[in-house]
Amino acid sequence: MRNCSGIVLAFALAGLAFAENGRTIQVDVTYTGSGKVDAGHKMYVALWDSADMNSGPPVATKALDSKTGTVTFSDVQSVPAYITVAFDPTGSWGADSPPPSGTSLGMYSAHPPKPDPIEVAPGKTVRVKVTFDDTNKVP
């Protein structure tokens, strides 16, 4: 039994060390547009490792099924990071492809369409807010 508890302790400490080095970004999202957000019409929050969001798919995507909510990206590997949000009022898009025409878009930015970088130190958590409406849409 003594050897087993030593192994368990070693794994627990290794997990703690990993958690201390991970970066976390929490995103508070508010959609003030006219669309109905629910289980069939979700918003998708995307985490990017580049300001050039046309360079490939996002690093991670999380869904929200209400007009306000928070998503958490744990163990963020690359900083600066960037955040965008998309809402498809038709409910036909699942964030597995580029958003369709008519999708409302938002991003973490003081001066859209230029995204603001999010810096977070290892072992730390940063909380950001994104509020968007139907002003910016995919053509």
Summary of the structure (lengths in Angstrom):
residues: 139
radius of gyration: 17.9
end to end distance: 64.3
largest distance: 64.5
contacts: 392
relative contact order: 0.26
helix: 14%
strand: 36%
